[in-house]
Amino acid sequence: MSDAPEVGRGVVTPLRVVIGLCLVAPFVAMLWVGSYDRTDPAFIGLPFFYWYQMLWVLISTVLTVTAYKLWQFDQRGRASRDASAASAASSGPSGSSKGGAAE
């Protein structure tokens, strides 16, 4: 039918949940306007509204880099598990493929 390989559904792991939370947190913080819709406390002359948003630019950067590094770690772990599973499957049980039909 199709020569395209089957793509299975992704597995939800605790690490992937952390990655998702790292990526969603800045959106939630910026969309929750009531949390920063005020002028006090001021920081070095800037109203709270402005420095809170600038702080989230830095926090978002750190969270995005963290999510990226965790994703790389997850993918390396998955690749090594897939490679070990493939090598175990290709070797099969020892001695079962040698001379079974001739004996």
Buried (B, 14 or more C-beta within 10 A) or exposed (E): EEEEEEEEEEEEEEEBEBBEEBBEBBEEBBEEEEEBEEEEEEEEEEBBBBBBEEEBEEEBEEBEEBBEEBBEEBEEEEEEEEEEEEEEEEEEEEEEEEEEEEE
